Amino acid sequence: CCAVVVTEGDYVLTLDDLREFLHARGVAKHTWPERIEHLDELPMSAQGKVRRRELREMIDAGAH
């Protein structure tokens, strides 16, 4: 899964666009994401790092 933060007016990234990008850069196909989740924001810690556990929970719950 690839989590993408989208703000109003931004280009909305599609899975096909991402796959083209990864293919052009020679990234191995087995590492490509199977889906994209568009979010309003990423859960961040006070140190400015992404809270991956919270991110997983958000995606599992379907909260965008």
N, C-alpha and C positions, 0 to 999 in steps of 0.2 A: 504494500500500500504506500502511496505517496501522498503526504499531507501538504496542501497548497493553501496559503492565505491569499484571499482575493479581496481587493478593495474596490469600491465603486469606480467604474470606468476602466478597470484593468481588463486585459485580454484573458479570457477563460481558457486555461490550458486543457487540452483534451488528451486522452490516453494515446491516441494515434500520433499527436504532435510530440509527446514525450518519447514515444517509441522511436520515431524518426530521429530525434535528437540523439538518443542513446545509441542507435544503430550507426549514425554518422560518426560517432566518436569511438566506435569499436568496443562498447561495453558489452560484456557477455550477456546473452539473452536470459540465462537462468537467474540473473540478478535484477531484471526489469520488474517493476511493480505490476501487479495484476489489475489494480484499480487506482483511481485518484479520488481523494476526499477533499472537497473545497471547504475551508473553514474560515470563520471570521477572524480568529486569532489563535495563536499557539499558547498553550499553558506554559508560563515562564516562571523560573525561580527568581528569588531576589538577586541572585548573581548573574541573571541574564541567560541562563541555560534553559533549554527545553525540558520540561518535565515529561519524560517519555512515558512513564506509567500512566499519568493523567491523560496524555494524548491517546494512548491505546484505549483507555476507558471511554474517552469521548467518541472515538471512531467506532468502537464496539456498540456503544449506546445509540449511535446514529445522530449525535448532537452536532450540528453544523453552525 
